[in-house]
């Protein structure tokens, strides 16, 4: 769990862990939150990419929640960037 406001991330992680009985912890960066995870949920209204596809391991399940886009949009643009090595 990561947020622009660390205190909110910590409070949410504590509450989510108690309610779900699943380990949830706040971390400092998006990269740290998504690297080597089995499941990634991206919930943002950011107009810019928030993560790099290179941080996501093959086989990771990624779900995105984006309330800022119209439901009429069939396939909203992803909230991550891709990179290539030269």
Secondary structure, DSSP 8 states (H G I E B T S, - for coil): ---SSHHHHHHHHHHHHHHH-S-----S-HHHHHTT-SEEEEE---SS--EEGGGS-TT-EEEEE-TTS-TT-SS---SEE-----
